[in-house]
Amino acid sequence: MSSSNPSWTERRLPAFFKQWRTEWQDEELGPDNYLDFEGGLRFVLAAAWLFCPETVEYRGCVFLKDRFFQDTVDDWFAKLGDDRASIERVVNGVRLWDMFMNTELTDDDQLGEELPQLAQALGECWQSILVRRYPDREITVGVSDEEDGSYGPTVTFWTAAG
């Protein structure tokens, strides 16, 4: 899957959630109930940084603050010249497999199979946030999930030259 304007239109309830709802014997329970019952506020507060990341501007580019290291970005400028979009695309790339290295993704909960859906949700959030923060820039958010599975779901963004 690849998209320049992510749209999370085919939502599926995660397998772990459906199992939890079945155990409670209440098919009316929604994801918000799960967050409340399972003490999810701590996780949601931490996830706010993922869904609404801080950004910084440097050398005419926009970068995720937690992935921005000036020396690294300067190295990319030395390698790629003035190709700002490519530099942003590389530096801002978030591979979800890397983000959740300490989580078992192949267990009965099938969490690894849920990551493409998470990538779409992130992409949609980032697109809206970045367009609002930088109204004078043309922002592209890319969501991908390589078919060979080499990198897993990835979310990134870049701005058009201008």
Secondary structure, DSSP 8 states (H G I E B T S, - for coil): -EESS----S----HHHHHHHHHTT-TT--HHHHHHHTTTHHHHHHHHHHHS--EEEETTEEEEGGG--HHHHHHHHHHHTT-HHHHHHHHT-EEHHHHTTTS-SSSTT-HHHHHHHHHHHHHHHHHHHHHHH-TTS-EEEEEEE-TT-SS-EEEEEEE---
